[in-house]
Structures are given as structure tokens and as C-alpha cells.
Amino acid sequence: MTEEPTKTFELGVYTFGNTPRVPDGGYGPTSQAIRHALEAVRVADEVGLDFFGFGEHHTRSMPVSSPTSMVIAAAASTRRIKLGATVSVLSTDEPIRVFQQLATAAALAPGRIEVVAGRGSSAITFPIFDLDERDYDMLYSSKLELLLALNRSERVTWSGPHRRRPLEDLLIVPQPEQPLRIWLGTGGSPESVFRAVELGVPMFLGVLGGTPEHWAQYGRAYREAWSQTGRPPRGAAVAVAVHGFVGQNDREAKTTYLQHELQMFETGSAEIGRPMRPSPGRARDLEPGGMVFAGGPDEVAERILQLHELLGHSRQIMQMDVGGMPQTTFLKAIELLGTKVAPAVRRGIGVAATAEPPATATA
């Protein structure tokens, strides 16, 4: 008998940090962006969202450079929300240390810790960590394989091209009480879709534009390839990370978001060596048929449901704090996402709110 996957859907937020702007147009302290991100995750927990992710950037405008550190801090200050690194740029990080840091967070928040392992959207981290960009593919593939091996057993014997010395029955501590959920993050590379299937891991799509119909192709290709492996269908999970914003009404939300996204394109993109501006038709991406989910609660909920109908994803997270958006504006958007959008989406799909996680162990 064919096993039917359990119907689930989770809604949440992710951030790269959002350094506040000062009246003369410059930046405030990057340390404030870190404190703001931790305040945001506490609000997300309080309003009933399912997931909060911390991405990795190394710029003044988006200064969350150590997402695993943020996950640890959030694990100690939240009660029920799932937490993850979205993404950890694994190509230029040390997978043993990534795993140990996430396992530390899992000790504080059992059953709530995940990681999206990604290549990164730019090569900015290679010179920072003295690595050769020509090794881009090898580093990611080798380090991802090691991360997955670390998640299978507390003692690891492993060798791969990114290490000079093999690991021989190495004890890795601490260990999470259950394996971490490790996703493969991709911006839409067909090769990454099939790599996720080959490794038997869920797929997290990072989306900046396009159409729901375009991204639905990746979900179909992933599930079709997965079905050929004989693995249980429940393992073939697809999640999506998008830009968006929730305001009191559609016009206010779209105006606010576009204002701050333009600021992000003008400054943030230049910081990573890729100066660009949004396309002249960027406003269309905020409308039905686009992939930027900005609007009032009703429109955002309806568009999430429309995407789910096509993609069948089990999680959607939104980056809302772009371009120096004021923290109060960001927190209000989180509140609306949790109290207005999430209940409507759950009703539309027919799922309940995420169950309470296991209680945190105490001495």
C-alpha cells in the first residue's frame, strides 16, 4: 500500500539582519541589527509562527555573519518556534563546527533546530576565509557530505577532498537527541534538485522573482525523481524562501516594501560586488502571478494558498526587513503574519498550528 504523506504547512520569517539607518542616511551600529533580529524571533514565537531562520551575509547592511550563533541565542530565548540557519554558506564554513553549534542549540531547544546548507549567492566569503573560488563546487559537495555523515552517528569515519586528513572513528559532541533536519538550499539549479534527491534530503528553494508556475516545475521534478528512489514520500519535502511584507492593506504594504527594497538594491547589492537595480517591472512581482508576497493579510494569504496549490510546499518563509526598514514596522508585519495570515492559510490547507515541541530538558 502506498504511504500517503502527512499534510503539513509551516509559515515563518527569515532575516540576514537589517542595520538601522540614521537621519543622515548612514548606518547605525551593526550590533543593533543583531539585537533586533533576536527581538524579532521572540515576537514570531509569541504570535504563533512556525519557523524563524537566520541567513548568512557579511555586509554592513545585512550583518548576520554567523547564523548558527544566532540560532543558539534564539534557542535560549524562545519556547516553541522552530529555528534554523537559512542558509549556512557551507562552502566556506567548517561542517564539524556548524554541526556542533547546531547540536548545542538543539540541547537548548530539542526538536526545533534545522539547517539549510547552501552555496551562497555570491563569492564574498571566499576571500574572507582564504579559500579559492575555483574550488566552489568541490568544497560545497564535500562539506555537505560530511555534514550529513555527522548527523548519522556520534562517531564518524570519513574522508573527502576538502580535508587533508581523514576522520577515523572521531567522537563528535554534543549530539542532538534526534537527528537535525538538514535541507539542501538552491536558487533553482536543476543539478541541485537532483542532488537533493540523490542525497535523500528535503529541498529549500530561495526565490527572488519569477512566477509560481516556474517554481512549480522544480517541485514536480524533485518529487518525480524522488519517487524513483523507493524512499517514503514523506521525505520529499519542499520549502520556499521569498521576499514579502504584510501591512494593514495592500497599497500600504506594497508601497512600504518597494521603498525599502529599492534601498536594499542600491546599497546592499553593491556591498557584495553586484551593483544592480530592480527591474522596471518589479512592482508586478508584488501582484498575483509574481513571487514577492507583499500586501494586506487577505491578499498575502490567498497568494500563499495559490502557490501551495501549484508547488505543494510544506513551508514558506519571508524576508521582510530589507533596506533599513524600521524595526517597529518589521515587528508589526511579523504580528500580522502570525495572527492574520497564518490562521487563514492553515484553514485553507486544512492543517492545524504546529504542535508544541518536546519540553526542554532541565538539570
SULVENPE-V399737 format. One record per residue. N is the residue number from 1. RES is the residue in one letter. SS is DSSP state (H for helix, E for strand, - for the rest). PHI is phi in degrees with one decimal (none if undefined). Layout:
N,RES,SS,PHI
N,RES,SS,PHI
This chain:
1,M,-,none
2,T,-,-71.9
3,E,-,-80.1
4,E,-,-88.5
5,P,-,-65.8
6,T,-,-70.1
7,K,-,-77.9
8,T,-,-138.4
9,F,-,-155.3
10,E,E,-124.9
11,L,E,-124.0
12,G,E,-164.0
13,V,E,-135.7
14,Y,E,-139.3
15,T,E,-145.9
16,F,-,-104.9
17,G,-,87.7
18,N,-,-146.4
19,T,-,-64.6
20,P,-,-64.9
21,R,E,-97.0
22,V,-,-105.2
23,P,-,-54.9
24,D,-,-83.1
25,G,-,94.1
26,G,-,-81.2
27,Y,E,-101.4
28,G,-,-80.4
29,P,-,-71.9
30,T,H,-64.9
31,S,H,-62.0
32,Q,H,-67.2
33,A,H,-62.2
34,I,H,-66.5
35,R,H,-64.4
36,H,H,-63.1
37,A,H,-62.9
38,L,H,-72.5
39,E,H,-64.9
40,A,H,-64.2
41,V,H,-67.4
42,R,H,-66.6
43,V,H,-64.9
44,A,H,-58.9
45,D,H,-63.9
46,E,H,-67.1
47,V,-,-91.7
48,G,-,90.2
49,L,-,-70.6
50,D,-,-92.8
51,F,E,-150.8
52,F,E,-136.3
53,G,E,-117.6
54,F,E,-117.0
55,G,-,-86.4
56,E,-,-121.2
57,H,-,-136.0
58,H,-,-135.5
59,T,-,-126.6
60,R,-,-64.3
61,S,-,-76.2
62,M,-,-131.7
63,P,-,-98.1
64,V,-,-75.5
65,S,-,-97.8
66,S,-,-131.2
67,P,H,-61.4
68,T,H,-66.2
69,S,H,-65.1
70,M,H,-64.8
71,V,H,-62.6
72,I,H,-61.3
73,A,H,-62.2
74,A,H,-68.7
75,A,H,-61.1
76,A,-,-80.3
77,S,-,-123.6
78,T,-,-126.8
79,R,-,-114.3
80,R,-,-132.5
81,I,-,-69.5
82,K,E,-75.0
83,L,E,-134.3
84,G,E,-161.8
85,A,E,-88.6
86,T,E,-135.9
87,V,E,-115.6
88,S,E,-94.3
89,V,E,-76.7
90,L,H,-69.0
91,S,H,-56.0
92,T,H,-116.4
93,D,-,-114.9
94,E,-,-103.0
95,P,H,-61.7
96,I,H,-65.0
97,R,H,-66.9
98,V,H,-57.4
99,F,H,-63.7
100,Q,H,-62.6
101,Q,H,-67.0
102,L,H,-69.5
103,A,H,-65.5
104,T,H,-62.8
105,A,H,-61.5
106,A,H,-67.0
107,A,H,-66.9
108,L,H,-84.0
109,A,-,-137.3
110,P,-,-57.7
111,G,-,77.8
112,R,-,-116.0
113,I,E,-112.2
114,E,E,-139.4
115,V,E,-148.0
116,V,E,-104.6
117,A,E,-91.0
118,G,E,-129.7
119,R,-,-84.9
120,G,-,97.4
121,S,-,-88.9
122,S,-,-150.9
123,A,-,-95.1
124,I,H,-61.5
125,T,H,-78.8
126,F,H,-64.8
127,P,H,-68.3
128,I,H,-59.1
129,F,-,-104.3
130,D,-,57.0
131,L,-,-118.0
132,D,-,-92.3
133,E,H,-60.5
134,R,H,-66.4
135,D,H,-93.6
136,Y,H,-49.4
137,D,H,-69.0
138,M,H,-62.3
139,L,H,-62.2
140,Y,H,-65.4
141,S,H,-62.5
142,S,H,-67.0
143,K,H,-70.4
144,L,H,-66.0
145,E,H,-61.5
146,L,H,-66.7
147,L,H,-58.1
148,L,H,-67.3
149,A,H,-64.8
150,L,H,-61.8
151,N,-,-79.5
152,R,-,-92.5
153,S,-,-156.8
154,E,-,-75.8
155,R,E,-111.9
156,V,E,-126.0
157,T,E,-116.7
158,W,E,-160.4
159,S,-,-141.7
160,G,-,-164.6
161,P,-,-68.4
162,H,-,-85.3
163,R,-,-111.3
164,R,-,-78.9
165,R,-,-117.1
166,P,-,-72.2
167,L,E,-93.4
168,E,E,-121.2
169,D,E,49.0
170,L,E,-80.5
171,L,E,-81.4
172,I,-,-112.3
173,V,-,-132.1
174,P,-,-74.9
175,Q,-,-111.3
176,P,-,-67.5
177,E,-,-71.9
178,Q,-,-143.6
179,P,-,-56.6
180,L,-,-70.4
181,R,E,-86.8
182,I,E,-113.5
183,W,E,-102.3
184,L,E,-95.5
185,G,E,-92.8
186,T,E,-146.1
187,G,-,-90.9
188,G,-,118.3
189,S,-,-73.5
190,P,H,-57.4
191,E,H,-61.9
192,S,H,-68.1
193,V,H,-59.5
194,F,H,-74.7
195,R,H,-65.9
196,A,H,-60.4
197,V,H,-65.2
198,E,H,-56.8
199,L,H,-82.9
200,G,-,74.1
201,V,-,-120.3
202,P,E,-68.9
203,M,E,-114.8
204,F,E,-114.8
205,L,E,-90.4
206,G,E,-97.9
207,V,-,-121.6
208,L,-,-111.7
209,G,-,-164.3
210,G,-,90.2
211,T,-,-129.3
212,P,H,-56.9
213,E,H,-64.0
214,H,H,-62.0
215,W,H,-73.1
216,A,H,-61.0
217,Q,H,-60.2
218,Y,H,-69.2
219,G,H,-63.1
220,R,H,-64.9
221,A,H,-62.1
222,Y,H,-63.2
223,R,H,-69.3
224,E,H,-63.9
225,A,H,-66.2
226,W,H,-61.7
227,S,H,-63.0
228,Q,-,-79.2
229,T,-,-87.2
230,G,-,82.4
231,R,-,-75.7
232,P,-,-59.3
233,P,H,-59.3
234,R,H,-63.4
235,G,H,-77.0
236,A,-,-87.5
237,A,-,-88.0
238,V,E,-124.9
239,A,E,-125.6
240,V,E,-140.2
241,A,E,-110.9
242,V,E,-132.4
243,H,E,-89.4
244,G,E,176.4
245,F,E,-167.6
246,V,E,-115.3
247,G,E,-120.9
248,Q,-,-66.2
249,N,-,-148.8
250,D,H,-61.5
251,R,H,-62.5
252,E,H,-60.1
253,A,H,-64.3
254,K,H,-70.4
255,T,H,-63.7
256,T,H,-61.9
257,Y,H,-64.5
258,L,H,-61.9
259,Q,H,-59.4
260,H,H,-79.9
261,E,H,-66.2
262,L,H,-58.7
263,Q,H,-61.3
264,M,H,-62.2
265,F,H,-63.6
266,E,H,-72.1
267,T,H,-114.8
268,G,H,-62.8
269,S,H,-65.2
270,A,H,-64.1
271,E,H,-64.6
272,I,-,-100.5
273,G,-,79.1
274,R,-,-130.0
275,P,-,-58.5
276,M,-,-158.2
277,R,-,-126.1
278,P,-,-61.5
279,S,-,-64.3
280,P,-,-56.9
281,G,-,-95.9
282,R,H,-56.7
283,A,H,-58.4
284,R,H,-67.1
285,D,H,-66.4
286,L,H,-87.4
287,E,-,-101.6
288,P,-,-50.7
289,G,-,99.0
290,G,-,-105.5
291,M,-,-121.2
292,V,-,-105.8
293,F,E,-97.7
294,A,E,-108.8
295,G,E,163.4
296,G,E,-72.2
297,P,H,-55.4
298,D,H,-65.3
299,E,H,-65.7
300,V,H,-62.0
301,A,H,-61.4
302,E,H,-62.5
303,R,H,-72.0
304,I,H,-62.7
305,L,H,-64.3
306,Q,H,-65.0
307,L,H,-64.4
308,H,H,-61.2
309,E,H,-60.8
310,L,H,-87.9
311,L,H,-94.9
312,G,-,67.6
313,H,-,-76.3
314,S,-,-105.6
315,R,E,-153.3
316,Q,E,-135.4
317,I,E,-122.7
318,M,E,-126.0
319,Q,E,-93.1
320,M,-,-115.5
321,D,-,-90.2
322,V,-,-113.4
323,G,-,60.0
324,G,-,73.2
325,M,-,-53.0
326,P,-,-58.5
327,Q,H,-59.7
328,T,H,-63.8
329,T,H,-66.3
330,F,H,-61.7
331,L,H,-65.0
332,K,H,-65.0
333,A,H,-64.5
334,I,H,-61.9
335,E,H,-59.5
336,L,H,-65.9
337,L,H,-62.9
338,G,H,-79.1
339,T,H,-96.7
340,K,H,-113.6
341,V,H,-73.2
342,A,H,-57.9
343,P,H,-60.1
344,A,H,-66.5
345,V,H,-66.0
346,R,H,-62.9
347,R,H,-63.6
348,G,H,-65.1
349,I,H,-89.8
350,G,-,85.5
351,V,-,-124.1
352,A,-,-89.3
353,A,-,-60.8
354,T,-,-55.7
355,A,-,-66.8
356,E,-,-60.5
357,P,-,-74.4
358,P,-,-60.3
359,A,-,-64.9
360,T,-,-67.3
361,A,-,-68.3
362,T,-,-124.9
363,A,-,-72.1
